[in-house]
Structure formats: C-alpha cells, structure tokens
Amino acid sequence: MAPLNPLEELHRQLSALPRLELQKEAPLHALTRFALGGPAALLLRTADEETLFRALQAIRDYRVPLFILGGGTNLVVSDRGFRGAVISWQAEATERQGPERTADAGIPLQRLVEECLEDGLAGLESLAGIPGTLGGAVFGNAGAYGSTIGERVLEVGTMEAGGPGRWSRAECGFAYRHSRFKSRPGCVLTRVRLRLEPACGKEPREQAEKIIRLRREKFPDDMRCAGSIFKNLLAANLTPDTLAAVPPEIIREGKIPAAWFLEKAGARGLGRGALQVAAYHANLVYNRGGGTAADLAALIRHLKQRVRDLFGLELEEEVRYVGDFPAGESSAPTA
Ligand SMILES: Cc1cc2nc3c(=O)[nH]c(=O)nc-3n(C[C@H](O)[C@H](O)[C@H](O)COP(=O)(O)OP(=O)(O)OC[C@H]3O[C@@H](n4cnc5c(N)ncnc54)[C@H](O)[C@@H]3O)c2cc1C
C-alpha cells in the first residue's frame, strides 16, 4: 500500500543513511545562478556511492519525483520550487593515468581545467570558465570556442536505482548540447574518464586565460543568469529561404547563433519584471535581483514568439526547467 505522505516517509528512511546530508525545504534560489525560484521539498547531498545508490532506491520506492542538481548554472527553478527530492552529487576527486584523467562528476569544471593545465595536460582549455560541474557539462555536452566536453570523454560512470553503469563515449550519444542522459531521468553521472594530451609549451594556459578574460566581459561573475538561454540553430535544419537571409560569415561549424535571430527580432534590452535581455547580447537574459521564474518564463515565451513571427523558426531553450511551469515550457524530466 502506498504511504500517505511519501515525502515524509522518504525523509524518515533517508535519515537513517550515513554520509547523507538532508535538508527540508531547501532554497534552490541560493543554489542556482539565476537566483530565483522556490525550495526543494528535500535536498540530499552525498559524496558516497553506496549512500547515493540507497537513496535512489528509496526515492524510487516511494515514487517521489527526483531532480539531479549540478552547479545550478543552467536551470530555471519554478517559483513553487520542486516538490520532490533533489540530489546533489558532491564527490570531487580526480586521478591521473598518463594522459587520461578520471574525475568525480561533482567537481567544478573550471577546477578540473585548472588541474589539467597545472599537470601539463591539454584538451580542456577551450572550456575554461564554463561554470558548473563536470557532471552538468557531460549531461548537456557543454562546449565553447569550437570544442565540447563530449569529444574528450572516454567513459562515464553512473548510478541509478537499478545499480551502477558504465557508458562508452559512443553510448553517451553526444550531439550539440545533447547526451543520451537527457532521456534517462534518475541517472546520476558519478565519474568521468577523459582523454587529454601532453601540453606543448604555454599555449593551452594562455588560451584558457584569454577565454576567461573574454567570458568575464560578457558574463560578470556576479551576473545572475544561465549563459545562453537558447541553443544555436543548425543550418541544416533551416528552410532555404531562412538560410538565405543569414550572412554566411556568421555560420560556424554548421550553426547559426540564436542571438542573430533574436537581435533581428528586437530582443536586446527587452525586459519583464526584474528579468532583462542584455543590451549587448540578445541571447543573454539576467536577473537584476528579486526576479521571478514566472517573469523569466514569460520573457522566454515572448522572445520565442518574436522569432517565430519574424522567421517562422522555433527557438529551443538551452536552459532546463525545474518544477511546474505553464504548458509550453518543457520541464527537465524527473524520475
Ligand atoms: C555565465 C555562464 C556562462 C555559460 N557559458 C556556457 C558555455 O560557454 N557553453 C555551455 O555549454 N554552457 C554554458 N553555460 C551553461 C552551463 O554552465 C552549462 O550547461 C553547465 O555545464 C551546466 O552544469 P551544472 O553543473 O551547473 O548543471 P546544472 O545547471 O545544475 O544542471 C543542468 C542539467 O544537468 C543535469 N545534471 C547536472 N549534474 C548532473 C549529474 N551529476 N548527473 C546527472 N545529471 C546532472 C541536471 O539534472 C540538469 O538537467 C553557461 C552558464 C553561465 C551561467
């Protein structure tokens, strides 16, 4: 028989687990870079695999919705929060084997980039300054300046309610801002093995430093945002008429910046409540302070509508929605 209050029952059972930090009504605005939205009914933090496994089993058994939180840098949390369990995988250890590096997925990506550069390993420098964790980066195949994390992945270790798993790069199904894990709710990325190469000279470090400087100009450290709101568009998916309107020089690696369409649609500087499209970048929305998820979702809808009206194109969010949103926004899948 299903328990009367699954969240209470789950909390009781989880309280017995060692090496697990449990918090009720945990404010997610404090754990996400957009700094908005309501609380998580239950927040679980652990760096222990056995504990993670048992917690995932309990969450499944009580049929409580689950969301996996990384660094919170690509999320829009509903004003009502998330009425389920949020898991934060906190393990951060790394290990070097020749030109390979294995890292726990909770490590901040930038720390891993820095460690590799310190150890004379090249391959991650283009990703310097992307905020969030390694797990979040692999989940969304984060990338910048022509490289993606997926290109470097050899193997991903996971934990699910059914037990641990190992995924080769081919099995991860990496594509532009995509991995197979997006269609595998309840699957926690725990560890990642990466292929790097010995760095020649100072070039990788200099490149990383230059990228970080550029990023700071675009995204000041205290900016409450999620980087780009929308994914860029694959030229191959556009109609010939739309493609003909796009200046060829802005097409890179077969992609057209969503910012170009947004700019043409007059998005720069638009706002709703405390949410604002940057005056210098049409695909960057930030929270001036005290913003709500409802205003952010409405602004995103409005931007999509403008681009639809002008180009007949459907922009797709890069950010993930957490919790309840009006129909139209697709919440990140939950277990
Ligand atoms: C200023 C700024 C600049 C940015 N620039 C870039 C950029 O250049 N390129 C780019 O690709 N992105 C960029 N982003 C977006 C964001 O930083 C990346 O998507 C990042 O990789 C998300 O990692 P995270 O740990 O913060 O994930 P979160 O935002 O916490 O979560 C994102 C998704 O990943 C899932 N997830 C996280 N960790 C795990 C895990 N261990 N197991 C399973 N699922 C997990 C979550 O469930 C969620 O669905 C930027 C964001 C900001 C704020």
The ligand as an SDF file (V2000), in Angstrom:
LIG
                    3D

 53 58  0  0  0  0  0  0  0  0999 V2000
   27.8130   32.7390  -17.1910 C   0  0  0  0  0  0  0  0  0  0  0  0
   27.5260   31.4330  -17.8500 C   0  0  0  0  0  0  0  0  0  0  0  0
   28.2110   31.0710  -19.0000 C   0  0  0  0  0  0  0  0  0  0  0  0
   27.9360   29.8340  -19.6280 C   0  0  0  0  0  0  0  0  0  0  0  0
   28.6460   29.5010  -20.7500 N   0  0  0  0  0  0  0  0  0  0  0  0
   28.4200   28.2830  -21.3190 C   0  0  0  0  0  0  0  0  0  0  0  0
   29.1880   27.8960  -22.4700 C   0  0  0  0  0  0  0  0  0  0  0  0
   30.0270   28.6010  -22.9700 O   0  0  0  0  0  0  0  0  0  0  0  0
   28.9210   26.6600  -23.0060 N   0  0  0  0  0  0  0  0  0  0  0  0
   27.9880   25.8160  -22.4720 C   0  0  0  0  0  0  0  0  0  0  0  0
   27.8150   24.7050  -22.9880 O   0  0  0  0  0  0  0  0  0  0  0  0
   27.2660   26.1730  -21.3800 N   0  0  0  0  0  0  0  0  0  0  0  0
   27.4620   27.3740  -20.7890 C   0  0  0  0  0  0  0  0  0  0  0  0
   26.7220   27.7480  -19.6940 N   0  0  0  0  0  0  0  0  0  0  0  0
   25.6550   26.8670  -19.1940 C   0  0  0  0  0  0  0  0  0  0  0  0
   26.1060   25.9500  -18.0420 C   0  0  0  0  0  0  0  0  0  0  0  0
   27.1880   26.4880  -17.3590 O   0  0  0  0  0  0  0  0  0  0  0  0
   26.4880   24.5790  -18.5490 C   0  0  0  0  0  0  0  0  0  0  0  0
   25.3830   23.9960  -19.1660 O   0  0  0  0  0  0  0  0  0  0  0  0
   26.9790   23.6730  -17.4130 C   0  0  0  0  0  0  0  0  0  0  0  0
   27.6610   22.5850  -17.9930 O   0  0  0  0  0  0  0  0  0  0  0  0
   25.8700   23.1870  -16.5000 C   0  0  0  0  0  0  0  0  0  0  0  0
   26.4810   22.4880  -15.4240 O   0  0  0  0  0  0  0  0  0  0  0  0
   25.8440   22.4860  -13.9610 P   0  0  0  0  0  0  0  0  0  0  0  0
   26.6800   21.5860  -13.1250 O   0  0  0  0  0  0  0  0  0  0  0  0
   25.6770   23.8740  -13.4590 O   0  0  0  0  0  0  0  0  0  0  0  0
   24.4430   21.8050  -14.2360 O   0  0  0  0  0  0  0  0  0  0  0  0
   23.0170   22.2400  -13.6550 P   0  0  0  0  0  0  0  0  0  0  0  0
   22.6630   23.5920  -14.1760 O   0  0  0  0  0  0  0  0  0  0  0  0
   22.9570   22.0350  -12.1970 O   0  0  0  0  0  0  0  0  0  0  0  0
   22.1020   21.1600  -14.3780 O   0  0  0  0  0  0  0  0  0  0  0  0
   21.9530   21.1520  -15.7750 C   0  0  0  0  0  0  0  0  0  0  0  0
   21.3980   19.7740  -16.1740 C   0  0  0  0  0  0  0  0  0  0  0  0
   22.3950   18.7910  -15.9180 O   0  0  0  0  0  0  0  0  0  0  0  0
   21.8750   17.7640  -15.0890 C   0  0  0  0  0  0  0  0  0  0  0  0
   22.9750   17.3000  -14.2170 N   0  0  0  0  0  0  0  0  0  0  0  0
   23.8700   18.0710  -13.5530 C   0  0  0  0  0  0  0  0  0  0  0  0
   24.7430   17.2910  -12.8950 N   0  0  0  0  0  0  0  0  0  0  0  0
   24.3810   16.0110  -13.1260 C   0  0  0  0  0  0  0  0  0  0  0  0
   24.8910   14.7330  -12.7100 C   0  0  0  0  0  0  0  0  0  0  0  0
   25.9690   14.5950  -11.9240 N   0  0  0  0  0  0  0  0  0  0  0  0
   24.2340   13.6140  -13.1380 N   0  0  0  0  0  0  0  0  0  0  0  0
   23.1590   13.7110  -13.9490 C   0  0  0  0  0  0  0  0  0  0  0  0
   22.6290   14.8880  -14.3730 N   0  0  0  0  0  0  0  0  0  0  0  0
   23.2540   16.0220  -13.9680 C   0  0  0  0  0  0  0  0  0  0  0  0
   20.7580   18.4200  -14.3010 C   0  0  0  0  0  0  0  0  0  0  0  0
   19.8050   17.4420  -13.8820 O   0  0  0  0  0  0  0  0  0  0  0  0
   20.1780   19.3790  -15.3420 C   0  0  0  0  0  0  0  0  0  0  0  0
   19.2220   18.7330  -16.1460 O   0  0  0  0  0  0  0  0  0  0  0  0
   26.9700   28.9760  -19.0730 C   0  0  0  0  0  0  0  0  0  0  0  0
   26.2920   29.3500  -17.8950 C   0  0  0  0  0  0  0  0  0  0  0  0
   26.5620   30.5610  -17.3010 C   0  0  0  0  0  0  0  0  0  0  0  0
   25.8410   30.9280  -16.0360 C   0  0  0  0  0  0  0  0  0  0  0  0
  1  2  1  0
  2  3  1  0
  2 52  2  0
  3  4  2  0
  4  5  1  0
  4 50  1  0
  5  6  2  0
  6  7  1  0
  6 13  1  0
  7  8  2  0
  7  9  1  0
  9 10  1  0
 10 11  2  0
 10 12  1  0
 12 13  2  0
 13 14  1  0
 14 15  1  0
 14 50  1  0
 15 16  1  0
 16 17  1  0
 16 18  1  0
 18 19  1  0
 18 20  1  0
 20 21  1  0
 20 22  1  0
 22 23  1  0
 23 24  1  0
 24 25  2  0
 24 26  1  0
 24 27  1  0
 27 28  1  0
 28 29  2  0
 28 30  1  0
 28 31  1  0
 31 32  1  0
 32 33  1  0
 33 34  1  0
 33 48  1  0
 34 35  1  0
 35 36  1  0
 35 46  1  0
 36 37  1  0
 36 45  1  0
 37 38  2  0
 38 39  1  0
 39 40  1  0
 39 45  2  0
 40 41  1  0
 40 42  2  0
 42 43  1  0
 43 44  2  0
 44 45  1  0
 46 47  1  0
 46 48  1  0
 48 49  1  0
 50 51  2  0
 51 52  1  0
 52 53  1  0
M  END
$$$$
